[in-house]
Amino acid sequence: MTRLTKILAIALSAVVFGLVAFTGGFIVSQVIFLTDNVRTHQAQNAELTGSLSEMFNIMQQRALDPPSETTATVGALNGLLQSNNDRYARFLDAEEMQRYDEGMQGHFGGIGVTLGEQDGTTFILEVMEGTPAEAAGLKAGDYFYGVDDEFRDDWISADLSTRVRGEVGTDVFLTMVRPFPEGEMPSSFEHHLGDPFEVTITRDIIESPVTLVEMFDDNVGYVRLFTFNLRATEQLSEDIEGLIADGATSLILDLRDNPGGDLNQAIAVTSLFIESGPVVQIEEAGIPEATILNVTGRTLSEQLPLVVIVNGQSASASEIVSGAIQDHERGIVVGTNTFGKASVQTQIPFRDGAAFMTTAHYLTAKGRVIDDAGTPPDIEVDVSMADRAEFETDTQLQRAIEEAAKKAQ
């Protein structure tokens, strides 16, 4: 048995062990049922490991570029994780896990772009100023086709970001497509196929911004939250307390293009605005009732009138926060329908890396379905990417300022 098949055999055997490790008052019929299940899984394990070993040997003999045991193992693990059509499942080796952890801390080697997803592909939402991506001529709207030697038209942002990030000073080779005029975001990528172009970018230190803070007329305090990384709650709390100290009488929380992040950060951010009650409901397989996660009890020093801005790229943790604000009638949500990602990916340590797999779905505080549906705003206002670039033509922001000033009166 090769190292590849040994690893997979161990992983699959762990499932079998879990089935026989239960103790307690099982009746005879249940024991027989579990025994049958164990036998079934053992047979499946043997068949799977045998098939993998056979294919690996064939590739060593016949493939033009045979895989190493390492690449074969990673490929097999990713194939297994995604065999149930879990789009967000993936295996990260030790090096990729290091880049993932650095990204959650907001400090990493990368190229300097924020990512969005649409029509099953990943594209650039924003190019940060003074970064390698800007120097290389990448533009908002460019979407990814190839990273180094892997080409796909169905990248998800989490997978793509771990591949693009890397050690400072190293190169990443990208194949991009620019499918429409600069500054114009299409309603669909499916009919905007442009000509691919290639670019080699040298990674540099990227300090991922957490927030952007402004004070507008009528003492409307504004904070844009870019991501729910491990610094999100502390930075947001500090920014808002500063706005309150400067005389803000109402607040805008801008979650547009925020792809989400850490679930605990979503709960903590919501807790800044809501003093008691549920934030989100978690549905897990095998558990008949949803688990309700409540606020932490840590709120801001003063509860000002609140407006939240969202759009079609506000996903995951952004939808938890905006949904809770709506359900508790804590503020007004302005913008367009959110992305509709309500799956929970659990990080599971596994042999020199970690597996990420979908283990649950979440609902809003009052049980509204988010997955594939998103959450609708209270006040619908659409705006083009080009118009968002200017303060005066950003109709979503202008409406949010209007509502925030009105609520403060």
Sine and cosine of phi, psi and omega as CSV:
sin_phi,cos_phi,sin_psi,cos_psi,sin_omega,cos_omega
0.00,0.00,0.77,-0.64,-0.01,-1.00
-0.97,0.25,0.23,-0.97,0.04,-1.00
-0.86,0.52,-0.62,0.79,0.01,-1.00
-0.85,0.53,-0.79,0.62,-0.06,-1.00
-0.95,0.31,-0.48,0.88,0.08,-1.00
-0.89,0.45,-0.69,0.72,0.00,-1.00
-0.88,0.48,-0.72,0.69,-0.02,-1.00
-0.93,0.36,-0.57,0.82,0.04,-1.00
-0.90,0.44,-0.66,0.75,0.04,-1.00
-0.89,0.46,-0.70,0.72,-0.02,-1.00
-0.88,0.47,-0.71,0.70,-0.04,-1.00
-0.95,0.30,-0.53,0.85,0.04,-1.00
-0.92,0.39,-0.49,0.87,0.04,-1.00
-0.88,0.48,-0.57,0.82,0.05,-1.00
-0.90,0.43,-0.69,0.73,0.02,-1.00
-0.88,0.47,-0.70,0.71,0.01,-1.00
-0.86,0.51,-0.64,0.77,0.02,-1.00
-0.87,0.49,-0.55,0.83,-0.02,-1.00
-0.94,0.33,-0.52,0.85,-0.06,-1.00
-0.99,-0.15,-0.01,1.00,-0.08,-1.00
-1.00,0.03,-0.05,1.00,0.04,-1.00
-0.92,0.39,0.60,-0.80,0.11,-0.99
-0.79,-0.61,0.29,-0.96,0.04,-1.00
0.83,-0.56,-0.27,-0.96,-0.18,-0.98
-1.00,0.08,0.92,0.40,0.10,-0.99
-1.00,0.10,0.68,-0.74,0.09,-1.00
-0.99,0.16,0.21,-0.98,-0.13,-0.99
-0.85,0.53,-0.65,0.76,-0.04,-1.00
-0.88,0.47,-0.58,0.81,0.01,-1.00
-0.94,0.34,-0.61,0.79,0.04,-1.00
-0.89,0.45,-0.68,0.73,0.04,-1.00
-0.88,0.47,-0.66,0.75,0.00,-1.00
-0.88,0.47,-0.70,0.72,0.01,-1.00
-0.91,0.41,-0.64,0.77,0.02,-1.00
-0.87,0.49,-0.69,0.73,0.04,-1.00
-0.88,0.48,-0.66,0.75,0.01,-1.00
-0.89,0.45,-0.67,0.75,0.01,-1.00
-0.88,0.48,-0.71,0.70,0.01,-1.00
-0.88,0.48,-0.67,0.75,0.02,-1.00
-0.88,0.48,-0.72,0.69,-0.01,-1.00
-0.92,0.40,-0.60,0.80,0.05,-1.00
-0.88,0.47,-0.66,0.76,0.03,-1.00
-0.91,0.41,-0.66,0.75,0.02,-1.00
-0.91,0.42,-0.65,0.76,0.03,-1.00
-0.86,0.50,-0.73,0.68,-0.02,-1.00
-0.88,0.48,-0.68,0.74,0.00,-1.00
-0.91,0.42,-0.69,0.72,-0.04,-1.00
-0.91,0.41,-0.76,0.65,-0.02,-1.00
-0.90,0.43,-0.58,0.82,0.05,-1.00
-0.91,0.42,-0.66,0.75,0.01,-1.00
-0.91,0.41,-0.69,0.73,0.00,-1.00
-0.89,0.45,-0.69,0.72,0.00,-1.00
-0.89,0.46,-0.67,0.74,0.00,-1.00
-0.90,0.44,-0.70,0.71,0.00,-1.00
-0.92,0.40,-0.63,0.77,0.02,-1.00
-0.87,0.49,-0.69,0.73,0.01,-1.00
-0.91,0.43,-0.64,0.77,0.04,-1.00
-0.88,0.47,-0.68,0.73,-0.01,-1.00
-0.91,0.42,-0.60,0.80,0.04,-1.00
-0.89,0.46,-0.53,0.85,-0.04,-1.00
-1.00,0.02,-0.54,0.84,-0.21,-0.98
-0.89,-0.45,-0.43,0.90,-0.09,-1.00
-0.93,0.36,0.62,-0.78,0.02,-1.00
-0.88,0.47,-0.60,0.80,0.02,-1.00
-0.75,-0.66,0.99,0.12,-0.09,-1.00
-0.89,0.46,0.58,-0.82,0.03,-1.00
-0.97,0.24,0.44,-0.90,0.17,-0.99
-0.98,0.17,0.17,-0.99,0.05,-1.00
-0.89,0.46,-0.58,0.81,-0.02,-1.00
-0.91,0.42,-0.78,0.63,-0.02,-1.00
-0.92,0.39,-0.57,0.83,0.04,-1.00
-0.91,0.40,-0.64,0.77,0.01,-1.00
-0.90,0.44,-0.74,0.67,0.01,-1.00
-0.88,0.47,-0.68,0.73,0.02,-1.00
-0.89,0.45,-0.66,0.75,0.00,-1.00
-0.92,0.40,-0.65,0.76,0.02,-1.00
-0.90,0.43,-0.67,0.74,0.04,-1.00
-0.91,0.42,-0.64,0.77,0.04,-1.00
-0.89,0.46,-0.66,0.75,0.02,-1.00
-0.91,0.41,-0.69,0.72,-0.02,-1.00
-0.90,0.45,-0.52,0.85,-0.05,-1.00
-0.99,-0.17,0.14,0.99,-0.06,-1.00
-0.94,0.33,-0.26,0.97,0.07,-1.00
-0.98,-0.19,0.37,0.93,0.02,-1.00
0.90,0.43,0.49,0.87,0.09,-1.00
-0.99,0.16,0.99,-0.17,-0.10,-0.99
-0.88,0.48,-0.50,0.87,-0.12,-0.99
-0.99,-0.16,0.03,1.00,0.01,-1.00
-0.98,0.20,0.59,-0.81,0.02,-1.00
-0.23,-0.97,0.38,-0.93,0.11,-0.99
-0.93,-0.36,0.75,-0.66,0.06,-1.00
-0.91,-0.41,0.79,-0.61,0.06,-1.00
-0.97,0.24,-0.03,-1.00,-0.12,-0.99
-0.86,0.51,-0.66,0.75,-0.01,-1.00
-0.92,0.40,-0.69,0.73,0.02,-1.00
-0.92,0.39,-0.57,0.82,0.04,-1.00
-0.90,0.43,-0.59,0.80,0.05,-1.00
-0.89,0.46,-0.68,0.74,0.02,-1.00
-0.92,0.40,-0.62,0.79,0.03,-1.00
-0.89,0.47,-0.72,0.69,-0.01,-1.00
-0.90,0.44,-0.63,0.77,0.04,-1.00
-0.89,0.45,-0.63,0.77,0.03,-1.00
-0.89,0.45,-0.63,0.78,0.03,-1.00
-0.92,0.39,-0.44,0.90,0.06,-1.00
-0.99,0.11,-0.20,0.98,0.03,-1.00
0.99,0.10,0.26,0.97,-0.03,-1.00
-0.63,-0.78,0.90,-0.44,-0.12,-0.99
-0.33,-0.94,0.20,-0.98,0.12,-0.99
-1.00,0.00,0.85,-0.52,-0.06,-1.00
-0.34,-0.94,-0.36,-0.93,-0.07,-1.00
-0.92,-0.40,-0.33,0.95,0.10,-0.99
0.99,-0.10,0.77,0.63,0.08,-1.00
-0.72,-0.70,0.42,-0.91,0.21,-0.98
-0.97,-0.25,0.54,-0.84,-0.17,-0.99
-0.92,-0.39,0.49,-0.87,0.13,-0.99
-0.73,-0.69,0.27,-0.96,0.04,-1.00
-0.83,-0.56,0.64,-0.76,0.06,-1.00
-0.35,-0.94,0.67,-0.74,0.02,-1.00
0.79,0.61,0.61,0.79,0.09,-1.00
0.97,0.24,0.25,0.97,0.05,-1.00
-0.73,-0.69,0.20,-0.98,-0.04,-1.00
-0.91,-0.41,0.71,-0.71,-0.04,-1.00
-0.71,-0.71,0.16,-0.99,-0.02,-1.00
-1.00,0.05,0.85,-0.52,0.09,-1.00
-0.99,0.12,-0.64,0.77,-0.09,-1.00
-0.43,-0.90,0.65,-0.76,0.09,-1.00
-0.97,-0.23,0.85,-0.53,-0.03,-1.00
-0.96,0.29,0.60,-0.80,-0.01,-1.00
-0.92,0.38,0.61,-0.79,0.09,-1.00
0.95,0.31,0.37,0.93,-0.04,-1.00
-0.94,-0.33,0.24,-0.97,0.05,-1.00
-0.85,0.53,-0.56,0.83,0.01,-1.00
-0.89,0.45,-0.65,0.76,0.03,-1.00
-0.91,0.41,-0.68,0.73,0.00,-1.00
-0.90,0.45,-0.50,0.86,-0.01,-1.00
-0.99,0.13,-0.10,1.00,0.06,-1.00
1.00,0.05,0.24,0.97,0.06,-1.00
-0.93,0.36,0.51,-0.86,-0.08,-1.00
-0.79,-0.61,0.42,-0.91,0.14,-0.99
-0.86,0.51,0.74,-0.68,-0.03,-1.00
0.97,-0.24,-0.40,0.92,0.09,-1.00
-0.86,0.51,0.69,-0.72,0.06,-1.00
-0.87,-0.49,0.38,-0.93,-0.19,-0.98
-1.00,0.00,0.72,-0.70,0.12,-0.99
-0.90,-0.44,-0.66,0.75,-0.03,-1.00
-0.70,-0.71,0.60,-0.80,0.14,-0.99
-0.80,-0.60,0.91,-0.42,-0.09,-1.00
0.82,0.57,-0.90,-0.44,-0.09,-1.00
-0.97,-0.26,0.29,0.96,0.03,-1.00
-0.90,-0.44,0.77,-0.63,-0.06,-1.00
-0.85,-0.52,0.80,-0.60,0.00,-1.00
-0.50,-0.87,0.46,-0.89,0.11,-0.99
-0.93,-0.36,0.29,0.96,-0.01,-1.00
-0.72,-0.69,0.64,0.77,0.02,-1.00
-0.89,0.46,0.62,-0.78,0.25,-0.97
-0.98,-0.22,0.49,-0.87,-0.16,-0.99
-0.88,0.47,-0.62,0.79,-0.03,-1.00
-0.89,0.45,-0.67,0.74,0.00,-1.00
-0.94,0.35,-0.69,0.72,-0.04,-1.00
-0.89,0.46,-0.70,0.72,-0.08,-1.00
-0.89,0.46,-0.60,0.80,0.01,-1.00
-0.93,0.37,-0.45,0.89,0.01,-1.00
-0.99,0.13,-0.57,0.82,-0.02,-1.00
-0.97,0.24,-0.58,0.82,0.05,-1.00
-0.95,0.32,0.40,-0.92,0.00,-1.00
0.04,-1.00,-0.19,-0.98,-0.05,-1.00
-0.92,0.39,0.69,-0.72,0.02,-1.00
-0.85,0.52,0.72,-0.69,0.00,-1.00
1.00,-0.10,-0.19,0.98,0.04,-1.00
-1.00,-0.02,0.33,-0.95,-0.05,-1.00
-0.98,-0.18,0.54,-0.84,0.18,-0.98
-0.82,-0.57,0.74,-0.68,-0.05,-1.00
-0.98,-0.20,0.89,-0.45,-0.08,-1.00
-0.92,-0.39,0.62,-0.79,0.20,-0.98
-0.92,-0.40,0.88,-0.47,-0.12,-0.99
-0.88,-0.47,0.29,-0.96,0.12,-0.99
-0.77,-0.64,0.75,-0.66,0.07,-1.00
-0.95,-0.32,0.99,-0.14,-0.24,-0.97
-1.00,-0.03,-0.06,1.00,-0.07,-1.00
-0.34,-0.94,0.25,-0.97,-0.06,-1.00
-0.85,0.52,0.55,-0.83,-0.02,-1.00
-0.82,0.57,0.70,-0.71,0.06,-1.00
1.00,0.04,-0.05,1.00,-0.01,-1.00
-0.91,-0.42,0.88,-0.48,0.01,-1.00
-1.00,-0.08,0.79,-0.61,-0.04,-1.00
-0.98,0.20,0.34,-0.94,0.10,-0.99
-0.97,0.26,-0.38,0.93,0.01,-1.00
-0.45,-0.89,0.62,-0.79,0.06,-1.00
-0.99,0.10,-0.22,0.98,-0.16,-0.99
-0.89,0.46,-0.47,0.88,-0.07,-1.00
-0.88,-0.47,0.44,0.90,-0.01,-1.00
-0.78,-0.63,0.81,0.59,-0.04,-1.00
-1.00,0.08,0.93,-0.36,0.05,-1.00
-0.99,-0.13,-0.14,-0.99,0.01,-1.00
-1.00,0.07,0.77,-0.63,0.04,-1.00
-0.89,0.45,0.53,-0.85,0.14,-0.99
-0.69,-0.72,0.45,-0.89,-0.09,-1.00
-0.94,-0.35,0.56,-0.83,0.01,-1.00
-0.50,-0.87,0.68,-0.73,0.09,-1.00
-0.96,-0.29,0.81,-0.58,-0.08,-1.00
-0.84,-0.54,0.73,-0.69,0.07,-1.00
-1.00,0.02,0.84,-0.54,-0.04,-1.00
-0.91,0.41,0.54,-0.84,0.04,-1.00
-0.68,-0.73,0.16,-0.99,0.06,-1.00
-0.92,0.39,0.80,-0.60,0.02,-1.00
-0.90,-0.44,0.85,-0.52,0.12,-0.99
-0.99,-0.11,0.99,-0.17,-0.07,-1.00
-0.93,0.36,0.85,-0.53,0.01,-1.00
-0.92,0.39,0.63,-0.77,0.05,-1.00
-1.00,-0.09,-0.69,0.72,-0.05,-1.00
-0.64,-0.76,0.29,-0.96,0.17,-0.98
-0.74,-0.67,0.77,-0.64,-0.15,-0.99
-0.87,-0.50,0.67,-0.74,0.07,-1.00
-0.58,-0.81,0.40,-0.92,0.18,-0.98
-0.86,-0.51,0.88,-0.47,-0.02,-1.00
-0.99,-0.13,0.10,-1.00,0.04,-1.00
-0.84,0.55,0.34,-0.94,-0.02,-1.00
0.90,0.44,0.43,0.90,0.05,-1.00
0.82,0.57,0.65,0.76,0.07,-1.00
-1.00,-0.03,0.92,-0.39,0.03,-1.00
-0.99,0.10,0.67,-0.74,-0.09,-1.00
-0.79,-0.62,0.74,-0.67,0.12,-0.99
-0.71,-0.71,0.82,-0.57,0.15,-0.99
-0.99,-0.13,0.80,-0.59,0.04,-1.00
-0.97,-0.23,0.90,-0.44,-0.11,-0.99
-0.99,0.17,-0.56,0.83,-0.07,-1.00
-0.35,-0.94,0.34,-0.94,0.05,-1.00
-0.98,-0.18,0.88,0.47,0.09,-1.00
-1.00,0.09,-0.12,-0.99,-0.13,-0.99
-0.95,0.31,-0.14,0.99,0.04,-1.00
-0.98,-0.18,-0.05,1.00,-0.20,-0.98
-0.86,0.50,-0.81,0.59,-0.10,-1.00
-0.90,0.44,-0.73,0.69,-0.03,-1.00
-0.88,0.48,-0.70,0.71,-0.02,-1.00
-0.92,0.38,-0.69,0.72,0.00,-1.00
-0.89,0.45,-0.70,0.72,0.02,-1.00
-0.87,0.49,-0.70,0.71,0.02,-1.00
-0.88,0.47,-0.68,0.73,-0.01,-1.00
-0.90,0.43,-0.71,0.70,-0.05,-1.00
-0.93,0.36,-0.64,0.77,0.05,-1.00
-0.88,0.48,-0.59,0.81,0.07,-1.00
-0.91,0.41,-0.64,0.77,0.05,-1.00
-0.91,0.42,-0.64,0.76,0.03,-1.00
-0.89,0.46,-0.69,0.73,0.03,-1.00
-0.89,0.46,-0.51,0.86,0.00,-1.00
-0.99,0.10,0.01,1.00,0.10,-1.00
0.96,-0.27,0.22,0.98,0.03,-1.00
-0.88,0.47,0.68,-0.73,0.03,-1.00
-0.92,-0.39,-0.09,1.00,0.11,-0.99
-0.42,-0.91,0.28,-0.96,-0.10,-0.99
-0.76,-0.65,0.53,-0.85,0.19,-0.98
-0.86,-0.51,0.80,-0.60,0.13,-0.99
-0.95,-0.32,0.93,-0.38,-0.06,-1.00
-1.00,-0.10,0.94,-0.35,0.01,-1.00
-0.95,-0.32,0.30,0.95,0.01,-1.00
-0.90,0.43,0.68,-0.73,0.03,-1.00
0.91,0.42,0.19,0.98,0.03,-1.00
-0.99,0.13,0.92,-0.40,-0.11,-0.99
-0.98,0.19,-0.08,1.00,0.00,-1.00
0.97,-0.26,-0.54,-0.84,-0.04,-1.00
0.51,-0.86,-0.79,-0.62,-0.13,-0.99
-0.97,0.22,0.77,-0.64,-0.01,-1.00
-0.88,0.47,-0.66,0.75,0.01,-1.00
-0.89,0.46,-0.55,0.83,0.06,-1.00
-0.93,0.37,-0.59,0.81,0.06,-1.00
-0.88,0.47,-0.67,0.74,0.02,-1.00
-0.92,0.40,-0.68,0.73,-0.03,-1.00
-0.92,0.39,-0.63,0.77,0.04,-1.00
-0.91,0.42,-0.71,0.70,0.05,-1.00
-0.85,0.52,-0.62,0.78,-0.04,-1.00
-0.90,0.44,-0.41,0.91,0.05,-1.00
-0.88,0.47,-0.47,0.88,-0.11,-0.99
-0.95,-0.32,-0.32,0.95,-0.07,-1.00
-0.84,-0.54,0.80,-0.60,-0.14,-0.99
-0.99,0.13,-0.50,0.87,-0.04,-1.00
-0.45,-0.89,0.38,-0.93,0.07,-1.00
0.95,-0.30,-0.01,-1.00,-0.06,-1.00
-0.97,0.23,0.48,-0.87,0.11,-0.99
-0.97,-0.26,-0.68,0.73,-0.12,-0.99
-0.39,-0.92,0.44,-0.90,0.10,-0.99
-0.92,-0.39,0.69,-0.72,-0.03,-1.00
-0.93,-0.37,0.82,-0.57,0.07,-1.00
-0.97,-0.24,0.85,-0.52,0.01,-1.00
-0.87,-0.50,0.50,-0.86,0.02,-1.00
-0.89,0.46,0.69,-0.72,0.06,-1.00
0.99,0.11,-0.08,1.00,0.03,-1.00
-0.94,-0.35,0.90,-0.44,-0.15,-0.99
-0.91,0.42,-0.52,0.86,-0.04,-1.00
-0.90,-0.45,0.56,-0.83,0.01,-1.00
-0.92,0.38,0.58,-0.81,0.10,-0.99
-1.00,0.09,0.78,-0.63,-0.03,-1.00
-0.98,-0.17,0.82,-0.57,0.04,-1.00
-0.97,-0.26,0.83,-0.56,-0.09,-1.00
-0.99,-0.16,0.17,-0.99,0.03,-1.00
-0.90,0.43,0.32,-0.95,-0.07,-1.00
-0.99,0.11,-0.34,0.94,-0.06,-1.00
0.99,-0.11,-0.10,0.99,0.03,-1.00
-0.99,-0.13,0.97,-0.26,-0.03,-1.00
-0.92,-0.39,0.17,-0.99,0.05,-1.00
-0.94,0.34,0.33,-0.95,-0.05,-1.00
-0.90,0.44,-0.46,0.89,-0.01,-1.00
-0.60,-0.80,0.73,-0.68,-0.02,-1.00
-1.00,-0.07,1.00,-0.08,-0.02,-1.00
-1.00,0.06,0.36,-0.93,0.14,-0.99
-0.80,0.59,0.61,-0.79,-0.17,-0.98
-0.76,-0.65,0.67,-0.74,0.16,-0.99
-0.81,-0.58,0.73,-0.68,0.03,-1.00
-0.92,-0.39,0.69,-0.72,0.05,-1.00
-0.94,-0.33,0.74,-0.67,0.03,-1.00
-0.71,-0.71,0.28,-0.96,0.12,-0.99
-0.51,-0.86,-0.19,-0.98,-0.08,-1.00
-0.93,0.37,-0.18,0.98,0.05,-1.00
-0.96,-0.27,0.14,0.99,0.12,-0.99
-0.99,0.11,0.92,-0.38,-0.16,-0.99
-0.76,-0.65,0.32,-0.95,0.20,-0.98
0.82,0.57,-0.93,-0.37,-0.04,-1.00
-0.85,0.52,-0.54,0.84,0.05,-1.00
-0.89,0.46,-0.59,0.81,0.00,-1.00
-0.97,0.26,-0.52,0.85,0.08,-1.00
-0.89,0.45,-0.75,0.67,-0.05,-1.00
-0.91,0.41,-0.78,0.63,-0.03,-1.00
-0.91,0.42,-0.59,0.81,0.04,-1.00
-0.91,0.42,-0.65,0.76,0.03,-1.00
-0.92,0.39,-0.63,0.78,0.04,-1.00
-0.87,0.50,-0.66,0.75,0.05,-1.00
-0.92,0.39,-0.75,0.66,-0.09,-1.00
-0.89,0.46,-0.56,0.83,0.02,-1.00
-1.00,0.00,0.03,1.00,-0.03,-1.00
0.79,0.61,0.64,0.77,-0.05,-1.00
-1.00,0.10,-0.41,0.91,-0.01,-1.00
-0.27,-0.96,-0.09,-1.00,-0.01,-1.00
-0.95,-0.30,0.67,-0.74,0.05,-1.00
-0.96,-0.27,0.82,-0.58,-0.04,-1.00
-0.89,-0.46,0.59,-0.80,0.10,-0.99
0.71,-0.70,-0.69,-0.72,0.00,-1.00
-0.80,-0.60,0.16,-0.99,-0.02,-1.00
-0.83,0.55,0.64,-0.77,-0.05,-1.00
-0.98,0.21,0.03,-1.00,-0.18,-0.98
-0.90,0.43,-0.70,0.71,-0.01,-1.00
1.00,-0.08,0.64,0.77,0.08,-1.00
-0.94,-0.33,0.94,-0.35,-0.05,-1.00
-0.81,-0.59,0.56,0.83,0.01,-1.00
-0.97,-0.25,0.58,-0.82,-0.01,-1.00
-0.97,-0.25,0.86,-0.51,0.06,-1.00
-0.99,-0.15,0.84,-0.54,0.02,-1.00
-0.99,-0.12,0.72,-0.69,0.05,-1.00
-1.00,0.03,0.86,-0.50,-0.05,-1.00
-0.87,-0.49,0.92,-0.40,0.03,-1.00
-0.83,0.55,0.68,-0.73,-0.03,-1.00
-0.40,-0.91,0.89,-0.46,0.13,-0.99
0.40,0.92,1.00,-0.02,0.07,-1.00
0.87,0.49,0.60,0.80,0.03,-1.00
0.18,-0.98,-0.50,-0.86,0.01,-1.00
-0.40,-0.92,0.52,-0.85,0.10,-1.00
-0.98,-0.22,0.66,-0.75,0.10,-0.99
-0.91,-0.41,0.83,-0.56,0.02,-1.00
-0.62,-0.79,0.47,-0.88,0.03,-1.00
-0.96,0.27,0.87,-0.49,-0.04,-1.00
-0.90,-0.43,-0.16,0.99,-0.05,-1.00
-0.28,-0.96,0.24,-0.97,0.17,-0.99
-0.85,-0.52,0.45,-0.89,0.04,-1.00
-0.88,-0.48,0.41,-0.91,0.08,-1.00
-0.87,-0.50,0.24,-0.97,0.06,-1.00
-0.93,0.37,0.08,-1.00,-0.05,-1.00
-0.80,0.59,-0.59,0.81,-0.02,-1.00
-0.99,-0.16,0.22,0.98,0.12,-0.99
1.00,0.01,0.28,0.96,0.05,-1.00
-0.96,0.27,0.64,-0.77,0.00,-1.00
-0.97,0.23,0.74,-0.68,0.02,-1.00
-0.95,-0.32,-0.62,0.78,-0.15,-0.99
-0.84,0.54,0.82,-0.58,-0.01,-1.00
0.92,0.39,-0.13,0.99,-0.03,-1.00
-0.94,-0.34,-0.54,0.84,-0.08,-1.00
0.95,0.30,-0.08,-1.00,0.08,-1.00
-0.86,-0.51,0.76,-0.65,-0.01,-1.00
-0.98,0.20,0.52,-0.86,0.06,-1.00
-0.97,0.25,0.30,-0.95,0.13,-0.99
-0.96,0.27,-0.58,0.81,0.03,-1.00
-0.81,-0.59,0.91,-0.41,-0.06,-1.00
-1.00,0.07,0.84,-0.54,0.06,-1.00
-0.64,-0.77,0.84,-0.54,0.02,-1.00
-0.98,-0.22,0.39,-0.92,0.03,-1.00
-0.41,-0.91,0.59,-0.81,0.03,-1.00
-0.98,0.17,0.31,-0.95,0.03,-1.00
-0.88,0.48,-0.63,0.77,-0.01,-1.00
-0.90,0.43,-0.68,0.74,-0.01,-1.00
-0.94,0.35,-0.48,0.88,0.03,-1.00
-0.93,0.38,-0.34,0.94,-0.05,-1.00
-0.94,0.35,-0.33,0.94,-0.01,-1.00
-0.89,-0.46,0.70,-0.72,-0.03,-1.00
-0.84,0.54,-0.70,0.71,-0.09,-1.00
-0.92,0.38,-0.46,0.89,-0.06,-1.00
-0.97,-0.24,0.05,1.00,0.06,-1.00
-0.99,0.17,1.00,0.03,-0.12,-0.99
-0.91,0.41,-0.50,0.87,0.05,-1.00
-0.92,0.40,-0.73,0.69,0.02,-1.00
-0.91,0.41,-0.67,0.75,-0.01,-1.00
-0.88,0.48,-0.66,0.75,0.02,-1.00
-0.93,0.37,-0.61,0.79,0.04,-1.00
-0.89,0.45,-0.67,0.74,0.04,-1.00
-0.88,0.48,-0.69,0.73,0.02,-1.00
-0.86,0.50,-0.73,0.68,-0.01,-1.00
-0.92,0.38,-0.64,0.77,0.00,-1.00
-0.90,0.43,-0.68,0.73,0.02,-1.00
-0.91,0.42,-0.62,0.78,0.00,-1.00
-0.91,0.42,-0.67,0.74,-0.03,-1.00
-0.93,0.36,-0.41,0.91,-0.03,-1.00
-0.99,0.16,-0.24,0.97,-0.05,-1.00
-0.97,0.26,0.00,0.00,0.00,0.00
